Amino acid sequence: MEALSDVAMPIGPLVDGSAARRPARTTLPGRAVTLAPLDPRAHGEALYEGTRGEAGDRLWQYLFEGPFADRAAFDIHLQRIAASEDPLFFAILDNDNGSKSAVGYASYMRIEPIHRVIEVGSILYTARLQQTTLATEAMYLMARHVFEDLGYRRYEWKCNALNTPSHRAALRLGFRFEGIFRQHMIVKGRNRDTAWFSMLDSEWPVRKANFERWLDPSNFGEDGRQKVALSRLNQVLEA
């Protein structure tokens, strides 16, 4: 038998060991949307109205909480998550609305500055936000802030493995599928297998260029339809 000292033992390359910055309650302005610290008083009414009814109930299907029986229960939820540091929640505001009303929220979570790893999650898109340029720009602003302002090297997206729309969204946005964690969680009394996706700092420059090409007004015709799909841009990159 070979002695242990004779066996090659590979090890990863050296990296800069400095920590990333923790995200703070700040404002991230964009062309169509602004991300702002979640404020129950300022954003509660619009978010509550946007999540009411049968269609609204479906928004909560894969989230850890909700739907809520009434406004009081919703307000308790909103107050609790607004006070949290990890996850750290941002309201997504529609810039075209004079009052910049909230049309959804998202958070940074599982924040690990030492390893420079951070996740985007607990994403709630009301019907006004779903499948719009606003939704894509919100994810662009959060990713750009992570890589360019805070100095993270790995950005994660996770979802219930049965959540096909979230899986498609991750790939469209430029995250890479990494696999399934089986029996990862129990959520609302049900098993959750979790699909993992990631984006790395080395991949960000090209991902950023794809985001900006897609978001550019010239990518949309007079009817508002896209000329080149973001999913196509990122599929070409993977190929």
LINSUL-V471045 format. One record per backbone hydrogen bond with DSSP energy under -0.5 kcal/mol. CO is the residue of the C=O (numbers start at 1). NH is the residue of the N-H. E is the energy in kcal/mol with one decimal. If there is no record, write none. Layout:
BEGIN
CO,NH,E
CO,NH,E
END
This chain:
BEGIN
3,6,-2.2
3,7,-0.6
4,7,-1.2
8,10,-0.5
24,26,-1.5
27,29,-0.6
28,35,-2.5
32,95,-2.6
32,96,-0.5
33,30,-1.5
34,36,-0.5
34,93,-2.8
35,28,-2.9
36,91,-3.1
39,43,-3.2
40,44,-1.6
43,47,-2.1
44,48,-2.7
45,49,-2.5
46,50,-1.9
47,51,-0.6
48,51,-1.2
49,52,-0.9
50,127,-0.6
52,56,-0.8
53,57,-2.2
54,58,-1.2
55,59,-0.6
56,59,-1.3
57,60,-1.3
58,61,-1.3
60,63,-1.2
70,74,-2.1
71,75,-2.8
72,76,-1.9
73,77,-1.9
74,78,-2.6
75,79,-2.7
76,80,-2.0
77,81,-2.3
78,82,-2.2
79,83,-1.1
80,84,-0.5
81,84,-0.7
81,89,-0.5
87,89,-0.6
88,108,-2.0
89,38,-1.6
90,106,-2.1
91,36,-2.0
91,93,-0.6
92,103,-3.1
92,104,-0.7
93,34,-1.7
93,95,-0.7
94,97,-0.9
97,100,-2.3
101,94,-2.2
103,126,-2.2
104,92,-3.0
105,124,-3.1
106,90,-3.0
107,121,-2.3
108,87,-0.6
108,88,-2.9
109,119,-2.2
112,116,-1.1
112,117,-1.9
113,20,-2.3
116,153,-2.3
116,154,-1.6
117,112,-2.7
118,156,-2.6
119,109,-2.7
120,158,-0.5
121,107,-1.9
123,125,-0.5
124,105,-2.1
124,126,-0.5
126,129,-1.8
126,130,-1.7
129,132,-1.0
129,135,-0.5
132,136,-1.5
133,137,-2.7
134,138,-2.2
135,139,-1.6
136,140,-2.1
137,141,-2.8
138,142,-1.9
139,143,-2.2
140,144,-2.8
141,145,-2.0
142,146,-1.8
143,147,-2.3
144,148,-2.8
144,149,-0.7
145,149,-1.2
145,150,-1.9
146,152,-2.1
150,21,-2.4
153,201,-1.9
154,118,-1.9
155,199,-2.3
156,120,-2.5
157,197,-2.1
159,195,-3.0
160,163,-2.3
162,164,-1.7
163,167,-2.1
164,168,-2.6
165,169,-2.3
166,170,-2.4
167,171,-1.8
168,172,-2.6
169,173,-2.3
170,174,-0.6
170,175,-2.6
171,174,-1.0
176,198,-1.8
179,196,-2.6
180,182,-0.8
181,184,-0.8
181,194,-2.4
185,192,-2.4
187,190,-1.6
190,187,-2.6
192,184,-1.1
192,185,-2.0
193,161,-3.3
194,181,-3.1
195,159,-1.8
196,178,-3.2
196,179,-0.9
197,157,-2.0
198,176,-3.2
199,155,-3.0
200,203,-1.0
200,204,-1.1
201,205,-0.6
203,207,-2.1
204,208,-3.8
205,209,-1.9
206,210,-2.1
207,211,-2.6
208,212,-2.8
209,213,-2.3
210,214,-2.4
211,215,-2.9
212,216,-1.3
216,219,-2.7
217,220,-1.8
219,227,-2.7
221,224,-2.0
225,221,-2.5
229,233,-1.9
230,234,-2.3
231,235,-2.0
232,236,-2.3
233,237,-1.5
234,238,-2.1
235,239,-2.4
END
